[in-house]
Amino acid sequence: MKIYDVFSKLAERDMPLVRIEEIVIASLMQGIKDPQYAVITDEPDGLTELDRMLINELLSENRKVAYVMCGTELIAVIGY
């Protein structure tokens, strides 16, 4: 699995991109769940227009899309 794009809603100091990638790979490739963050592949509720634009761009590039959630809050959109 290769991660091509990470669109994070958090500042790098709060959640480094490397950490987001680790969470996604552990979840999708190894089945390891993070105690604080969930990785889902179904579109979450409450997406903004910007979120939808990012998702459509990734899909137009034939990328699969995953979402990193903290509770009900979307914190990152991932293209892989």
mmJSON file of the N, C-alpha and C atoms, coordinates in Angstrom:
{"data_MODEL":{"atom_site":{
"group_PDB":["ATOM","ATOM","ATOM","ATOM","ATOM","ATOM","ATOM","ATOM","ATOM","ATOM","ATOM","ATOM","ATOM","ATOM","ATOM","ATOM","ATOM","ATOM","ATOM","ATOM","ATOM","ATOM","ATOM","ATOM","ATOM","ATOM","ATOM","ATOM","ATOM","ATOM","ATOM","ATOM","ATOM","ATOM","ATOM","ATOM","ATOM","ATOM","ATOM","ATOM","ATOM","ATOM","ATOM","ATOM","ATOM","ATOM","ATOM","ATOM","ATOM","ATOM","ATOM","ATOM","ATOM","ATOM","ATOM","ATOM","ATOM","ATOM","ATOM","ATOM","ATOM","ATOM","ATOM","ATOM","ATOM","ATOM","ATOM","ATOM","ATOM","ATOM","ATOM","ATOM","ATOM","ATOM","ATOM","ATOM","ATOM","ATOM","ATOM","ATOM","ATOM","ATOM","ATOM","ATOM","ATOM","ATOM","ATOM","ATOM","ATOM","ATOM","ATOM","ATOM","ATOM","ATOM","ATOM","ATOM","ATOM","ATOM","ATOM","ATOM","ATOM","ATOM","ATOM","ATOM","ATOM","ATOM","ATOM","ATOM","ATOM","ATOM","ATOM","ATOM","ATOM","ATOM","ATOM","ATOM","ATOM","ATOM","ATOM","ATOM","ATOM","ATOM","ATOM","ATOM","ATOM","ATOM","ATOM","ATOM","ATOM","ATOM","ATOM","ATOM","ATOM","ATOM","ATOM","ATOM","ATOM","ATOM","ATOM","ATOM","ATOM","ATOM","ATOM","ATOM","ATOM","ATOM","ATOM","ATOM","ATOM","ATOM","ATOM","ATOM","ATOM","ATOM","ATOM","ATOM","ATOM","ATOM","ATOM","ATOM","ATOM","ATOM","ATOM","ATOM","ATOM","ATOM","ATOM","ATOM","ATOM","ATOM","ATOM","ATOM","ATOM","ATOM","ATOM","ATOM","ATOM","ATOM","ATOM","ATOM","ATOM","ATOM","ATOM","ATOM","ATOM","ATOM","ATOM","ATOM","ATOM","ATOM","ATOM","ATOM","ATOM","ATOM","ATOM","ATOM","ATOM","ATOM","ATOM","ATOM","ATOM","ATOM","ATOM","ATOM","ATOM","ATOM","ATOM","ATOM","ATOM","ATOM","ATOM","ATOM","ATOM","ATOM","ATOM","ATOM","ATOM","ATOM","ATOM","ATOM","ATOM","ATOM","ATOM","ATOM","ATOM","ATOM","ATOM","ATOM","ATOM","ATOM","ATOM","ATOM","ATOM","ATOM","ATOM","ATOM","ATOM","ATOM","ATOM","ATOM"],
"id":[1,2,3,4,5,6,7,8,9,10,11,12,13,14,15,16,17,18,19,20,21,22,23,24,25,26,27,28,29,30,31,32,33,34,35,36,37,38,39,40,41,42,43,44,45,46,47,48,49,50,51,52,53,54,55,56,57,58,59,60,61,62,63,64,65,66,67,68,69,70,71,72,73,74,75,76,77,78,79,80,81,82,83,84,85,86,87,88,89,90,91,92,93,94,95,96,97,98,99,100,101,102,103,104,105,106,107,108,109,110,111,112,113,114,115,116,117,118,119,120,121,122,123,124,125,126,127,128,129,130,131,132,133,134,135,136,137,138,139,140,141,142,143,144,145,146,147,148,149,150,151,152,153,154,155,156,157,158,159,160,161,162,163,164,165,166,167,168,169,170,171,172,173,174,175,176,177,178,179,180,181,182,183,184,185,186,187,188,189,190,191,192,193,194,195,196,197,198,199,200,201,202,203,204,205,206,207,208,209,210,211,212,213,214,215,216,217,218,219,220,221,222,223,224,225,226,227,228,229,230,231,232,233,234,235,236,237,238,239,240],
"type_symbol":["N","C","C","N","C","C","N","C","C","N","C","C","N","C","C","N","C","C","N","C","C","N","C","C","N","C","C","N","C","C","N","C","C","N","C","C","N","C","C","N","C","C","N","C","C","N","C","C","N","C","C","N","C","C","N","C","C","N","C","C","N","C","C","N","C","C","N","C","C","N","C","C","N","C","C","N","C","C","N","C","C","N","C","C","N","C","C","N","C","C","N","C","C","N","C","C","N","C","C","N","C","C","N","C","C","N","C","C","N","C","C","N","C","C","N","C","C","N","C","C","N","C","C","N","C","C","N","C","C","N","C","C","N","C","C","N","C","C","N","C","C","N","C","C","N","C","C","N","C","C","N","C","C","N","C","C","N","C","C","N","C","C","N","C","C","N","C","C","N","C","C","N","C","C","N","C","C","N","C","C","N","C","C","N","C","C","N","C","C","N","C","C","N","C","C","N","C","C","N","C","C","N","C","C","N","C","C","N","C","C","N","C","C","N","C","C","N","C","C","N","C","C","N","C","C","N","C","C","N","C","C","N","C","C","N","C","C","N","C","C"],
"label_atom_id":["N","CA","C","N","CA","C","N","CA","C","N","CA","C","N","CA","C","N","CA","C","N","CA","C","N","CA","C","N","CA","C","N","CA","C","N","CA","C","N","CA","C","N","CA","C","N","CA","C","N","CA","C","N","CA","C","N","CA","C","N","CA","C","N","CA","C","N","CA","C","N","CA","C","N","CA","C","N","CA","C","N","CA","C","N","CA","C","N","CA","C","N","CA","C","N","CA","C","N","CA","C","N","CA","C","N","CA","C","N","CA","C","N","CA","C","N","CA","C","N","CA","C","N","CA","C","N","CA","C","N","CA","C","N","CA","C","N","CA","C","N","CA","C","N","CA","C","N","CA","C","N","CA","C","N","CA","C","N","CA","C","N","CA","C","N","CA","C","N","CA","C","N","CA","C","N","CA","C","N","CA","C","N","CA","C","N","CA","C","N","CA","C","N","CA","C","N","CA","C","N","CA","C","N","CA","C","N","CA","C","N","CA","C","N","CA","C","N","CA","C","N","CA","C","N","CA","C","N","CA","C","N","CA","C","N","CA","C","N","CA","C","N","CA","C","N","CA","C","N","CA","C","N","CA","C","N","CA","C","N","CA","C","N","CA","C","N","CA","C","N","CA","C","N","CA","C","N","CA","C"],
"label_alt_id":[null,null,null,null,null,null,null,null,null,null,null,null,null,null,null,null,null,null,null,null,null,null,null,null,null,null,null,null,null,null,null,null,null,null,null,null,null,null,null,null,null,null,null,null,null,null,null,null,null,null,null,null,null,null,null,null,null,null,null,null,null,null,null,null,null,null,null,null,null,null,null,null,null,null,null,null,null,null,null,null,null,null,null,null,null,null,null,null,null,null,null,null,null,null,null,null,null,null,null,null,null,null,null,null,null,null,null,null,null,null,null,null,null,null,null,null,null,null,null,null,null,null,null,null,null,null,null,null,null,null,null,null,null,null,null,null,null,null,null,null,null,null,null,null,null,null,null,null,null,null,null,null,null,null,null,null,null,null,null,null,null,null,null,null,null,null,null,null,null,null,null,null,null,null,null,null,null,null,null,null,null,null,null,null,null,null,null,null,null,null,null,null,null,null,null,null,null,null,null,null,null,null,null,null,null,null,null,null,null,null,null,null,null,null,null,null,null,null,null,null,null,null,null,null,null,null,null,null,null,null,null,null,null,null,null,null,null,null,null,null],
"label_comp_id":["MET","MET","MET","LYS","LYS","LYS","ILE","ILE","ILE","TYR","TYR","TYR","ASP","ASP","ASP","VAL","VAL","VAL","PHE","PHE","PHE","SER","SER","SER","LYS","LYS","LYS","LEU","LEU","LEU","ALA","ALA","ALA","GLU","GLU","GLU","ARG","ARG","ARG","ASP","ASP","ASP","MET","MET","MET","PRO","PRO","PRO","LEU","LEU","LEU","VAL","VAL","VAL","ARG","ARG","ARG","ILE","ILE","ILE","GLU","GLU","GLU","GLU","GLU","GLU","ILE","ILE","ILE","VAL","VAL","VAL","ILE","ILE","ILE","ALA","ALA","ALA","SER","SER","SER","LEU","LEU","LEU","MET","MET","MET","GLN","GLN","GLN","GLY","GLY","GLY","ILE","ILE","ILE","LYS","LYS","LYS","ASP","ASP","ASP","PRO","PRO","PRO","GLN","GLN","GLN","TYR","TYR","TYR","ALA","ALA","ALA","VAL","VAL","VAL","ILE","ILE","ILE","THR","THR","THR","ASP","ASP","ASP","GLU","GLU","GLU","PRO","PRO","PRO","ASP","ASP","ASP","GLY","GLY","GLY","LEU","LEU","LEU","THR","THR","THR","GLU","GLU","GLU","LEU","LEU","LEU","ASP","ASP","ASP","ARG","ARG","ARG","MET","MET","MET","LEU","LEU","LEU","ILE","ILE","ILE","ASN","ASN","ASN","GLU","GLU","GLU","LEU","LEU","LEU","LEU","LEU","LEU","SER","SER","SER","GLU","GLU","GLU","ASN","ASN","ASN","ARG","ARG","ARG","LYS","LYS","LYS","VAL","VAL","VAL","ALA","ALA","ALA","TYR","TYR","TYR","VAL","VAL","VAL","MET","MET","MET","CYS","CYS","CYS","GLY","GLY","GLY","THR","THR","THR","GLU","GLU","GLU","LEU","LEU","LEU","ILE","ILE","ILE","ALA","ALA","ALA","VAL","VAL","VAL","ILE","ILE","ILE","GLY","GLY","GLY","TYR","TYR","TYR"],
"label_asym_id":["A","A","A","A","A","A","A","A","A","A","A","A","A","A","A","A","A","A","A","A","A","A","A","A","A","A","A","A","A","A","A","A","A","A","A","A","A","A","A","A","A","A","A","A","A","A","A","A","A","A","A","A","A","A","A","A","A","A","A","A","A","A","A","A","A","A","A","A","A","A","A","A","A","A","A","A","A","A","A","A","A","A","A","A","A","A","A","A","A","A","A","A","A","A","A","A","A","A","A","A","A","A","A","A","A","A","A","A","A","A","A","A","A","A","A","A","A","A","A","A","A","A","A","A","A","A","A","A","A","A","A","A","A","A","A","A","A","A","A","A","A","A","A","A","A","A","A","A","A","A","A","A","A","A","A","A","A","A","A","A","A","A","A","A","A","A","A","A","A","A","A","A","A","A","A","A","A","A","A","A","A","A","A","A","A","A","A","A","A","A","A","A","A","A","A","A","A","A","A","A","A","A","A","A","A","A","A","A","A","A","A","A","A","A","A","A","A","A","A","A","A","A","A","A","A","A","A","A","A","A","A","A","A","A","A","A","A","A","A","A"],
"label_entity_id":["1","1","1","1","1","1","1","1","1","1","1","1","1","1","1","1","1","1","1","1","1","1","1","1","1","1","1","1","1","1","1","1","1","1","1","1","1","1","1","1","1","1","1","1","1","1","1","1","1","1","1","1","1","1","1","1","1","1","1","1","1","1","1","1","1","1","1","1","1","1","1","1","1","1","1","1","1","1","1","1","1","1","1","1","1","1","1","1","1","1","1","1","1","1","1","1","1","1","1","1","1","1","1","1","1","1","1","1","1","1","1","1","1","1","1","1","1","1","1","1","1","1","1","1","1","1","1","1","1","1","1","1","1","1","1","1","1","1","1","1","1","1","1","1","1","1","1","1","1","1","1","1","1","1","1","1","1","1","1","1","1","1","1","1","1","1","1","1","1","1","1","1","1","1","1","1","1","1","1","1","1","1","1","1","1","1","1","1","1","1","1","1","1","1","1","1","1","1","1","1","1","1","1","1","1","1","1","1","1","1","1","1","1","1","1","1","1","1","1","1","1","1","1","1","1","1","1","1","1","1","1","1","1","1","1","1","1","1","1","1"],
"label_seq_id":[1,1,1,2,2,2,3,3,3,4,4,4,5,5,5,6,6,6,7,7,7,8,8,8,9,9,9,10,10,10,11,11,11,12,12,12,13,13,13,14,14,14,15,15,15,16,16,16,17,17,17,18,18,18,19,19,19,20,20,20,21,21,21,22,22,22,23,23,23,24,24,24,25,25,25,26,26,26,27,27,27,28,28,28,29,29,29,30,30,30,31,31,31,32,32,32,33,33,33,34,34,34,35,35,35,36,36,36,37,37,37,38,38,38,39,39,39,40,40,40,41,41,41,42,42,42,43,43,43,44,44,44,45,45,45,46,46,46,47,47,47,48,48,48,49,49,49,50,50,50,51,51,51,52,52,52,53,53,53,54,54,54,55,55,55,56,56,56,57,57,57,58,58,58,59,59,59,60,60,60,61,61,61,62,62,62,63,63,63,64,64,64,65,65,65,66,66,66,67,67,67,68,68,68,69,69,69,70,70,70,71,71,71,72,72,72,73,73,73,74,74,74,75,75,75,76,76,76,77,77,77,78,78,78,79,79,79,80,80,80],
"pdbx_PDB_ins_code":[null,null,null,null,null,null,null,null,null,null,null,null,null,null,null,null,null,null,null,null,null,null,null,null,null,null,null,null,null,null,null,null,null,null,null,null,null,null,null,null,null,null,null,null,null,null,null,null,null,null,null,null,null,null,null,null,null,null,null,null,null,null,null,null,null,null,null,null,null,null,null,null,null,null,null,null,null,null,null,null,null,null,null,null,null,null,null,null,null,null,null,null,null,null,null,null,null,null,null,null,null,null,null,null,null,null,null,null,null,null,null,null,null,null,null,null,null,null,null,null,null,null,null,null,null,null,null,null,null,null,null,null,null,null,null,null,null,null,null,null,null,null,null,null,null,null,null,null,null,null,null,null,null,null,null,null,null,null,null,null,null,null,null,null,null,null,null,null,null,null,null,null,null,null,null,null,null,null,null,null,null,null,null,null,null,null,null,null,null,null,null,null,null,null,null,null,null,null,null,null,null,null,null,null,null,null,null,null,null,null,null,null,null,null,null,null,null,null,null,null,null,null,null,null,null,null,null,null,null,null,null,null,null,null,null,null,null,null,null,null],
"Cartn_x":[0.84,0.0,0.884,0.526,1.273,0.305,0.693,-0.094,0.437,-0.463,-0.077,-0.361,-1.475,-1.889,-2.412,-2.033,-2.566,-3.028,-4.312,-4.882,-5.315,-4.5,-4.762,-5.429,-6.357,-7.001,-6.285,-5.271,-4.512,-3.169,-2.659,-1.319,-0.277,0.804,1.89,2.378,2.431,2.913,1.932,0.645,-0.363,-0.435,-0.229,-0.252,0.613,1.858,2.746,2.18,2.429,1.941,2.455,3.67,4.234,3.373,2.894,2.042,0.712,0.144,-1.102,-0.887,0.207,0.52,0.685,1.357,1.535,0.193,-0.705,-2.026,-2.796,-2.757,-3.488,-2.927,-1.625,-1.009,-1.266,-1.118,-1.366,-2.803,-3.729,-5.138,-5.51,-5.172,-5.613,-4.796,-3.526,-2.667,-2.515,-2.469,-2.169,-3.346,-4.421,-5.596,-5.408,-4.4,-4.123,-4.89,-5.727,-6.538,-5.833,-5.839,-5.287,-6.339,-5.938,-6.927,-7.626,-7.015,-7.587,-8.197,-7.673,-8.087,-8.629,-9.659,-10.233,-9.958,-9.671,-9.506,-10.69,-11.44,-12.612,-12.506,-13.186,-13.191,-14.565,-15.571,-16.887,-16.921,-17.558,-17.613,-18.329,-17.681,-18.311,-19.369,-20.205,-21.203,-20.532,-21.193,-20.755,-19.582,-19.383,-18.274,-18.555,-17.507,-17.629,-17.499,-17.775,-17.612,-16.145,-15.216,-13.793,-13.434,-13.964,-13.723,-14.182,-15.362,-15.916,-15.064,-14.551,-13.673,-12.396,-11.814,-10.607,-10.89,-11.991,-12.363,-12.571,-13.296,-13.539,-12.24,-11.312,-10.005,-9.258,-9.253,-8.582,-9.228,-10.55,-11.257,-10.992,-10.879,-10.601,-9.203,-8.318,-6.963,-6.882,-8.056,-8.155,-7.523,-7.614,-7.113,-8.26,-7.906,-8.838,-8.778,-9.855,-9.919,-10.201,-9.458,-9.685,-9.783,-10.405,-10.642,-10.123,-9.384,-8.921,-9.83,-10.436,-11.418,-10.917,-11.267,-11.08,-12.488,-13.087,-14.493,-15.314,-16.117,-16.922,-16.277,-15.09,-14.406,-13.439,-13.597,-12.675,-11.391,-10.258,-8.994,-8.088,-8.345,-7.513,-8.238,-7.986,-8.445,-7.193,-7.216,-6.036,-6.323,-5.404,-5.47,-4.41,-4.834,-3.866,-4.177],
"Cartn_y":[-1.175,0.0,1.237,2.18,3.432,4.588,5.464,6.662,7.763,8.315,9.363,10.761,10.919,12.244,12.178,13.168,13.322,14.768,14.928,16.257,16.298,16.896,16.933,18.241,18.145,19.34,19.828,19.09,19.454,20.049,20.898,21.453,20.344,20.466,19.474,19.242,20.283,20.134,19.323,19.362,18.614,17.152,16.903,15.536,15.505,15.059,15.004,14.094,14.448,13.641,12.211,12.047,10.701,9.857,10.464,9.746,9.364,10.261,9.936,8.752,8.782,7.671,6.362,6.408,5.201,4.636,5.504,5.08,4.414,5.028,4.499,3.149,3.051,1.793,0.692,1.0,-0.007,-0.497,0.407,0.035,-0.748,-0.21,-0.825,-2.047,-2.052,-3.164,-4.252,-3.839,-4.793,-5.061,-4.315,-4.509,-4.036,-3.201,-2.698,-1.398,-1.365,-0.175,0.728,2.009,3.011,3.314,3.453,3.697,5.055,6.023,7.362,7.697,7.091,7.444,6.226,6.444,5.383,5.715,4.694,4.844,4.147,4.907,4.343,4.574,3.742,3.904,4.334,4.304,4.828,6.316,7.06,8.511,8.895,9.691,10.084,11.17,11.345,12.411,13.753,14.816,16.164,16.689,16.165,16.669,18.089,18.892,20.257,20.228,21.337,21.444,21.23,21.746,21.539,20.053,19.377,17.934,17.206,17.549,16.894,17.184,18.394,18.729,17.886,17.737,16.905,15.46,14.948,13.559,13.362,14.259,14.155,14.221,15.065,15.154,13.825,13.236,11.949,10.865,10.827,9.823,10.014,11.262,11.52,11.039,10.898,10.394,8.888,8.24,6.794,6.367,7.221,6.891,6.321,5.443,5.023,6.094,6.232,7.284,6.669,7.126,6.739,8.018,7.877,9.019,8.684,9.598,9.418,10.257,9.589,10.214,10.201,11.241,11.281,11.459,10.365,10.391,10.63,11.68,12.005,13.088,13.539,14.618,14.071,14.538,14.186,14.981,14.268,14.989,14.87,13.875,13.765,12.976,13.378,12.647,12.105,10.809,10.113,9.563,9.79,9.162,8.1,6.892,5.789,4.909],
"Cartn_z":[0.0,0.0,0.0,-0.848,-0.91,-0.666,0.235,0.494,-0.417,-1.216,-2.159,-1.627,-0.929,-0.476,0.952,1.75,3.101,3.243,3.46,3.701,5.163,5.993,7.426,7.813,8.75,9.291,10.547,10.965,12.161,11.766,12.608,12.391,12.538,11.819,11.862,13.294,14.093,15.475,16.33,15.986,16.736,16.308,15.021,14.489,13.237,13.381,12.22,11.119,9.874,8.758,8.828,9.297,9.443,10.393,11.458,12.421,11.774,10.983,10.284,9.352,8.603,7.703,8.477,9.62,10.442,10.893,11.319,11.776,10.633,9.456,8.308,7.876,7.746,7.32,8.34,9.621,10.654,10.594,10.381,10.357,9.103,7.937,6.688,6.29,6.596,6.165,7.228,8.492,9.553,10.473,10.304,11.15,12.583,12.811,14.159,14.352,15.354,15.626,16.624,16.331,17.234,18.297,19.566,20.616,20.518,19.866,19.794,18.438,17.371,16.011,15.277,14.47,13.64,12.184,11.411,9.974,9.316,8.522,7.866,6.359,5.608,4.158,3.645,4.495,4.131,4.433,3.552,3.709,5.007,5.858,7.118,6.912,7.901,7.873,8.123,7.693,8.027,7.228,6.009,5.191,4.72,4.681,4.163,2.641,2.026,0.57,0.186,0.986,0.727,0.828,1.857,1.99,0.728,0.251,-0.936,-2.184,-2.278,-3.405,-3.36,-2.182,-2.035,-2.423,-1.925,-2.207,-3.703,-4.343,-5.781,-6.573,-6.131,-6.791,-6.669,-5.485,-5.299,-6.151,-6.165,-6.966,-8.459,-8.907,-10.324,-10.709,-9.718,-9.944,-9.683,-9.612,-9.369,-8.051,-7.06,-5.718,-4.891,-3.994,-2.954,-1.875,-1.12,-0.109,1.259,2.249,3.64,4.461,5.614,6.49,7.875,8.477,9.847,10.731,11.688,12.562,14.001,14.724,16.174,16.737,17.167,17.537,16.281,16.278,15.094,14.239,14.624,13.913,12.865,11.632,10.564,10.749,10.832,10.993,9.774,8.891,7.693,6.606,5.374,4.19,3.529,3.229,2.731,1.331,0.411,-0.912,-1.005,-1.329,-1.433,-2.625],
"occupancy":[1.0,1.0,1.0,1.0,1.0,1.0,1.0,1.0,1.0,1.0,1.0,1.0,1.0,1.0,1.0,1.0,1.0,1.0,1.0,1.0,1.0,1.0,1.0,1.0,1.0,1.0,1.0,1.0,1.0,1.0,1.0,1.0,1.0,1.0,1.0,1.0,1.0,1.0,1.0,1.0,1.0,1.0,1.0,1.0,1.0,1.0,1.0,1.0,1.0,1.0,1.0,1.0,1.0,1.0,1.0,1.0,1.0,1.0,1.0,1.0,1.0,1.0,1.0,1.0,1.0,1.0,1.0,1.0,1.0,1.0,1.0,1.0,1.0,1.0,1.0,1.0,1.0,1.0,1.0,1.0,1.0,1.0,1.0,1.0,1.0,1.0,1.0,1.0,1.0,1.0,1.0,1.0,1.0,1.0,1.0,1.0,1.0,1.0,1.0,1.0,1.0,1.0,1.0,1.0,1.0,1.0,1.0,1.0,1.0,1.0,1.0,1.0,1.0,1.0,1.0,1.0,1.0,1.0,1.0,1.0,1.0,1.0,1.0,1.0,1.0,1.0,1.0,1.0,1.0,1.0,1.0,1.0,1.0,1.0,1.0,1.0,1.0,1.0,1.0,1.0,1.0,1.0,1.0,1.0,1.0,1.0,1.0,1.0,1.0,1.0,1.0,1.0,1.0,1.0,1.0,1.0,1.0,1.0,1.0,1.0,1.0,1.0,1.0,1.0,1.0,1.0,1.0,1.0,1.0,1.0,1.0,1.0,1.0,1.0,1.0,1.0,1.0,1.0,1.0,1.0,1.0,1.0,1.0,1.0,1.0,1.0,1.0,1.0,1.0,1.0,1.0,1.0,1.0,1.0,1.0,1.0,1.0,1.0,1.0,1.0,1.0,1.0,1.0,1.0,1.0,1.0,1.0,1.0,1.0,1.0,1.0,1.0,1.0,1.0,1.0,1.0,1.0,1.0,1.0,1.0,1.0,1.0,1.0,1.0,1.0,1.0,1.0,1.0,1.0,1.0,1.0,1.0,1.0,1.0,1.0,1.0,1.0,1.0,1.0,1.0],
"B_iso_or_equiv":[0.0,0.0,0.0,0.0,0.0,0.0,0.0,0.0,0.0,0.0,0.0,0.0,0.0,0.0,0.0,0.0,0.0,0.0,0.0,0.0,0.0,0.0,0.0,0.0,0.0,0.0,0.0,0.0,0.0,0.0,0.0,0.0,0.0,0.0,0.0,0.0,0.0,0.0,0.0,0.0,0.0,0.0,0.0,0.0,0.0,0.0,0.0,0.0,0.0,0.0,0.0,0.0,0.0,0.0,0.0,0.0,0.0,0.0,0.0,0.0,0.0,0.0,0.0,0.0,0.0,0.0,0.0,0.0,0.0,0.0,0.0,0.0,0.0,0.0,0.0,0.0,0.0,0.0,0.0,0.0,0.0,0.0,0.0,0.0,0.0,0.0,0.0,0.0,0.0,0.0,0.0,0.0,0.0,0.0,0.0,0.0,0.0,0.0,0.0,0.0,0.0,0.0,0.0,0.0,0.0,0.0,0.0,0.0,0.0,0.0,0.0,0.0,0.0,0.0,0.0,0.0,0.0,0.0,0.0,0.0,0.0,0.0,0.0,0.0,0.0,0.0,0.0,0.0,0.0,0.0,0.0,0.0,0.0,0.0,0.0,0.0,0.0,0.0,0.0,0.0,0.0,0.0,0.0,0.0,0.0,0.0,0.0,0.0,0.0,0.0,0.0,0.0,0.0,0.0,0.0,0.0,0.0,0.0,0.0,0.0,0.0,0.0,0.0,0.0,0.0,0.0,0.0,0.0,0.0,0.0,0.0,0.0,0.0,0.0,0.0,0.0,0.0,0.0,0.0,0.0,0.0,0.0,0.0,0.0,0.0,0.0,0.0,0.0,0.0,0.0,0.0,0.0,0.0,0.0,0.0,0.0,0.0,0.0,0.0,0.0,0.0,0.0,0.0,0.0,0.0,0.0,0.0,0.0,0.0,0.0,0.0,0.0,0.0,0.0,0.0,0.0,0.0,0.0,0.0,0.0,0.0,0.0,0.0,0.0,0.0,0.0,0.0,0.0,0.0,0.0,0.0,0.0,0.0,0.0,0.0,0.0,0.0,0.0,0.0,0.0],
"pdbx_formal_charge":[null,null,null,null,null,null,null,null,null,null,null,null,null,null,null,null,null,null,null,null,null,null,null,null,null,null,null,null,null,null,null,null,null,null,null,null,null,null,null,null,null,null,null,null,null,null,null,null,null,null,null,null,null,null,null,null,null,null,null,null,null,null,null,null,null,null,null,null,null,null,null,null,null,null,null,null,null,null,null,null,null,null,null,null,null,null,null,null,null,null,null,null,null,null,null,null,null,null,null,null,null,null,null,null,null,null,null,null,null,null,null,null,null,null,null,null,null,null,null,null,null,null,null,null,null,null,null,null,null,null,null,null,null,null,null,null,null,null,null,null,null,null,null,null,null,null,null,null,null,null,null,null,null,null,null,null,null,null,null,null,null,null,null,null,null,null,null,null,null,null,null,null,null,null,null,null,null,null,null,null,null,null,null,null,null,null,null,null,null,null,null,null,null,null,null,null,null,null,null,null,null,null,null,null,null,null,null,null,null,null,null,null,null,null,null,null,null,null,null,null,null,null,null,null,null,null,null,null,null,null,null,null,null,null,null,null,null,null,null,null],
"auth_seq_id":[1,1,1,2,2,2,3,3,3,4,4,4,5,5,5,6,6,6,7,7,7,8,8,8,9,9,9,10,10,10,11,11,11,12,12,12,13,13,13,14,14,14,15,15,15,16,16,16,17,17,17,18,18,18,19,19,19,20,20,20,21,21,21,22,22,22,23,23,23,24,24,24,25,25,25,26,26,26,27,27,27,28,28,28,29,29,29,30,30,30,31,31,31,32,32,32,33,33,33,34,34,34,35,35,35,36,36,36,37,37,37,38,38,38,39,39,39,40,40,40,41,41,41,42,42,42,43,43,43,44,44,44,45,45,45,46,46,46,47,47,47,48,48,48,49,49,49,50,50,50,51,51,51,52,52,52,53,53,53,54,54,54,55,55,55,56,56,56,57,57,57,58,58,58,59,59,59,60,60,60,61,61,61,62,62,62,63,63,63,64,64,64,65,65,65,66,66,66,67,67,67,68,68,68,69,69,69,70,70,70,71,71,71,72,72,72,73,73,73,74,74,74,75,75,75,76,76,76,77,77,77,78,78,78,79,79,79,80,80,80],
"auth_comp_id":["MET","MET","MET","LYS","LYS","LYS","ILE","ILE","ILE","TYR","TYR","TYR","ASP","ASP","ASP","VAL","VAL","VAL","PHE","PHE","PHE","SER","SER","SER","LYS","LYS","LYS","LEU","LEU","LEU","ALA","ALA","ALA","GLU","GLU","GLU","ARG","ARG","ARG","ASP","ASP","ASP","MET","MET","MET","PRO","PRO","PRO","LEU","LEU","LEU","VAL","VAL","VAL","ARG","ARG","ARG","ILE","ILE","ILE","GLU","GLU","GLU","GLU","GLU","GLU","ILE","ILE","ILE","VAL","VAL","VAL","ILE","ILE","ILE","ALA","ALA","ALA","SER","SER","SER","LEU","LEU","LEU","MET","MET","MET","GLN","GLN","GLN","GLY","GLY","GLY","ILE","ILE","ILE","LYS","LYS","LYS","ASP","ASP","ASP","PRO","PRO","PRO","GLN","GLN","GLN","TYR","TYR","TYR","ALA","ALA","ALA","VAL","VAL","VAL","ILE","ILE","ILE","THR","THR","THR","ASP","ASP","ASP","GLU","GLU","GLU","PRO","PRO","PRO","ASP","ASP","ASP","GLY","GLY","GLY","LEU","LEU","LEU","THR","THR","THR","GLU","GLU","GLU","LEU","LEU","LEU","ASP","ASP","ASP","ARG","ARG","ARG","MET","MET","MET","LEU","LEU","LEU","ILE","ILE","ILE","ASN","ASN","ASN","GLU","GLU","GLU","LEU","LEU","LEU","LEU","LEU","LEU","SER","SER","SER","GLU","GLU","GLU","ASN","ASN","ASN","ARG","ARG","ARG","LYS","LYS","LYS","VAL","VAL","VAL","ALA","ALA","ALA","TYR","TYR","TYR","VAL","VAL","VAL","MET","MET","MET","CYS","CYS","CYS","GLY","GLY","GLY","THR","THR","THR","GLU","GLU","GLU","LEU","LEU","LEU","ILE","ILE","ILE","ALA","ALA","ALA","VAL","VAL","VAL","ILE","ILE","ILE","GLY","GLY","GLY","TYR","TYR","TYR"],
"auth_asym_id":["A","A","A","A","A","A","A","A","A","A","A","A","A","A","A","A","A","A","A","A","A","A","A","A","A","A","A","A","A","A","A","A","A","A","A","A","A","A","A","A","A","A","A","A","A","A","A","A","A","A","A","A","A","A","A","A","A","A","A","A","A","A","A","A","A","A","A","A","A","A","A","A","A","A","A","A","A","A","A","A","A","A","A","A","A","A","A","A","A","A","A","A","A","A","A","A","A","A","A","A","A","A","A","A","A","A","A","A","A","A","A","A","A","A","A","A","A","A","A","A","A","A","A","A","A","A","A","A","A","A","A","A","A","A","A","A","A","A","A","A","A","A","A","A","A","A","A","A","A","A","A","A","A","A","A","A","A","A","A","A","A","A","A","A","A","A","A","A","A","A","A","A","A","A","A","A","A","A","A","A","A","A","A","A","A","A","A","A","A","A","A","A","A","A","A","A","A","A","A","A","A","A","A","A","A","A","A","A","A","A","A","A","A","A","A","A","A","A","A","A","A","A","A","A","A","A","A","A","A","A","A","A","A","A","A","A","A","A","A","A"],
"auth_atom_id":["N","CA","C","N","CA","C","N","CA","C","N","CA","C","N","CA","C","N","CA","C","N","CA","C","N","CA","C","N","CA","C","N","CA","C","N","CA","C","N","CA","C","N","CA","C","N","CA","C","N","CA","C","N","CA","C","N","CA","C","N","CA","C","N","CA","C","N","CA","C","N","CA","C","N","CA","C","N","CA","C","N","CA","C","N","CA","C","N","CA","C","N","CA","C","N","CA","C","N","CA","C","N","CA","C","N","CA","C","N","CA","C","N","CA","C","N","CA","C","N","CA","C","N","CA","C","N","CA","C","N","CA","C","N","CA","C","N","CA","C","N","CA","C","N","CA","C","N","CA","C","N","CA","C","N","CA","C","N","CA","C","N","CA","C","N","CA","C","N","CA","C","N","CA","C","N","CA","C","N","CA","C","N","CA","C","N","CA","C","N","CA","C","N","CA","C","N","CA","C","N","CA","C","N","CA","C","N","CA","C","N","CA","C","N","CA","C","N","CA","C","N","CA","C","N","CA","C","N","CA","C","N","CA","C","N","CA","C","N","CA","C","N","CA","C","N","CA","C","N","CA","C","N","CA","C","N","CA","C","N","CA","C","N","CA","C","N","CA","C","N","CA","C","N","CA","C","N","CA","C"],
"pdbx_PDB_model_num":[1,1,1,1,1,1,1,1,1,1,1,1,1,1,1,1,1,1,1,1,1,1,1,1,1,1,1,1,1,1,1,1,1,1,1,1,1,1,1,1,1,1,1,1,1,1,1,1,1,1,1,1,1,1,1,1,1,1,1,1,1,1,1,1,1,1,1,1,1,1,1,1,1,1,1,1,1,1,1,1,1,1,1,1,1,1,1,1,1,1,1,1,1,1,1,1,1,1,1,1,1,1,1,1,1,1,1,1,1,1,1,1,1,1,1,1,1,1,1,1,1,1,1,1,1,1,1,1,1,1,1,1,1,1,1,1,1,1,1,1,1,1,1,1,1,1,1,1,1,1,1,1,1,1,1,1,1,1,1,1,1,1,1,1,1,1,1,1,1,1,1,1,1,1,1,1,1,1,1,1,1,1,1,1,1,1,1,1,1,1,1,1,1,1,1,1,1,1,1,1,1,1,1,1,1,1,1,1,1,1,1,1,1,1,1,1,1,1,1,1,1,1,1,1,1,1,1,1,1,1,1,1,1,1,1,1,1,1,1,1]
}}}
